[in-house]
Amino acid sequence: MSLHNSLRVRGVGGTIQLAYRRVFNFGKTPPHILSRMLDLEKFDREHGVETAGLIELDRLRIDSPVKIHGTRYGGMAPWRMRELLSRIPGSLCGHTFIDIGSGKGAVLFQASAFPFRKIIGVEFSPELHAAALRNIHNFHSRTRKCHDIAAICGDGGAFEYPEGPWVLFFNSPFDVPVWRRAAENLARAKRGAGNSYLIYSNVGWLPEAAAFVHSLDFLKLVHEDDTSRIYEFVG
Ligand SMILES: C[S@@+](CC[C@H](N)C(=O)[O-])C[C@H]1O[C@@H](n2cnc3c(N)ncnc32)[C@H](O)[C@@H]1O
């Protein structure tokens, strides 16, 4: 991120703090992960939650055959989520926001600054799910617009979608074998989902999964940048 953009999203204090952390990190953590961690730590302090940090799945007890296809926990940077959600056209008042692979819930709280009807997170790790429930209980924000946040513990590939319209968020949670089932569920549910969108983030992480999503005939690409794609449901 350029200095100008860092000043825009983090202010002078946050940019100086990040530069300091980078110098004393001695190259141990990649710069983009370090900046995301710092941004999430600040979000956590301001909102009474605990969502920062990276957790590899082999450190978690997950009793699911699809564990091998999942990606580690790491929360999205709040400014990035704001940017992506601001790109969804029209009013969000009637939409349900669903984060598949929601971990400790970072994105659920970030999305609550938008006027969604309801927010749902689906996470298959019982430990991360328990952290998300604690966070839902403790979360506070003066700019909160959605007060209905729920967390569900289960396989995101098997999730049965509620009535639309939706804004679905997938931060590269799993690879193609899980996506095949997720896509079948979406294809079945999309009939009631006019005016719905799917945000796919970190497209470079699991390229085959990103390509699989890109090939789904009921999704039309409406926005693309370095790391994320936004699709509209069609047909
Ligand atoms: C990169 S993290 C994203 C966390 C959150 N969505 C965010 O962007 O802040 C991916 C998450 O997906 C979860 N996950 C992986 N496979 C899953 C599956 N089949 N069902 C539900 N969650 C899954 C992981 O446990 C992890 O918490």
The ligand as a Gaussian input file, in Angstrom:
#p B3LYP/6-31G(d) Opt

LIG

0 1
 C       -8.947000     -16.811000       5.752000
 S       -9.994000     -17.198000       7.112000
 C      -11.261000     -15.985000       6.850000
 C      -11.876000     -15.451000       8.125000
 C      -12.931000     -14.382000       7.904000
 N      -13.877000     -14.765000       6.874000
 C      -12.291000     -13.065000       7.526000
 O      -12.158000     -12.797000       6.330000
 O      -11.947000     -12.292000       8.412000
 C      -10.734000     -18.715000       6.548000
 C      -11.670000     -19.348000       7.566000
 O      -12.433000     -20.372000       6.929000
 C      -12.622000     -21.419000       7.863000
 N      -12.977000     -22.634000       7.088000
 C      -12.188000     -23.375000       6.290000
 N      -12.882000     -24.395000       5.734000
 C      -14.160000     -24.276000       6.193000
 C      -15.361000     -25.030000       5.979000
 N      -15.411000     -26.094000       5.168000
 N      -16.485000     -24.615000       6.608000
 C      -16.465000     -23.538000       7.441000
 N      -15.363000     -22.803000       7.693000
 C      -14.218000     -23.161000       7.065000
 C      -11.282000     -21.495000       8.594000
 O      -11.403000     -22.168000       9.829000
 C      -10.973000     -19.993000       8.748000
 O      -11.524000     -19.489000       9.937000

